[in-house]
């Protein structure tokens, strides 16, 4: 992740509703959530949540896919991990052992989808 991408991500996350929505998407995992469900959980109108989801998409922190008549949004875990790595890459005055637990944790939290056969 470069500085421009990090600034876009932090800009998107600097708004309360967007931060709350992204956290919902992270919890939802790779299955994601329908826009209507997000609006209901966030207690905002559909048009309001649509605006915020577009900002998260623009920053690369969320993605959308169509499922029949619904639009399903998911967190972009690679982008979130990249943002954490961007913050931590020069940390601790050259003592990576201090920061490595945080950087390692950033890559371990990508949820896996259980496949039922």
N, C-alpha and C positions, 0 to 999 in steps of 0.2 A: 504494500500500500504506500502510495506517495503522499506528500503533504497536502496536495489539492484534494485527494480523495478523503483524507482524514478530516480536513476542514468541512467538506460536504457532509460527512457522517456526523460530526459533532454538531454542525448546524441543525441537522435534522433531529438530533436527539435533545437539543436544547429547548424543546417545547414539551410541556407536561403530557399532553394527550399522546403525542407521538412516542414518547418514552414509554408510557403505559401500554400502548398498542404493541410496540416492539417486544416488550417483556411478555405480553400475552402470546405473541407468535413464537417466542423462544420456548415457552412452556408447552405450547401446542405441538411442537416437534415438526417433523417433516410432513405430516398430514396437513398442517396448516389450519386456518379457520376461514369460513366464509365471511365476506364483508359485512353481511347483516348480523352475524353472530358477534363480530368485533364491535360493531356499533352498539349493540345491546349491552355487551359486557362493559364497554367503556362509557356507557350512558351518554352517548352523543348521537346526533342525527346521522342518517345514512350519508347525506351530502358532506357533512363535516368529517366523518371518518374516511370518506373517499378522498378528500383533499389531503388528509394526513397520510394515508396509505401511499398516495402518489408521491409525496415528499420522501417517504421512506424508500420507495422504489427508486426515485431519482438519485438518492444518495447510495444506492446499491445495498441497502440493509434489508430489503424485503423484495420478494418477487411475487408475481401473480400468475395464476393459470385458470383457465376456464374449465368448469366441471358442470356440464349440462347448462343450466340457467344461472349458476352461481359463479362468482369469481372467488377463488380460494387464494389466500395470501399466506406466505411462509417466510420465516426469517432466513436470511442468507448467512449461514453459519461461517462460511469461509471469510466473508467480509467482516463479520464481528471478530473472529479470531485475528484477522489481519489488523484490525483497529487496535486490539490489545497488544499485539506484537509491535505495532508502530510506536505505541506509547512506551513500551518497555525495552526496545532494542538498544538504547544507549543508557540504560539505567545504572545506577549504583556505582558510578565512577569506575567502570571497568571490572566490577566484581559480579559476574553473572550468577554466581551461586546464590546471591540474595534475591535476584529477580526470576531465576529459572522456574521456581514453583508456580509463579503466576503465569509465565509464558507457557509452560507445559500444560497448566490447567486450561488455558484458552483453547488448546487443540483437543482436549479430551471431552468436551461437552457437546459434540455433535451427536444428536440423538440418532439412533438407528431404528428403523421401522421394522417391527415384527412382521414376518411374512407367514401367513397361515396357509398351510397346504392341505 
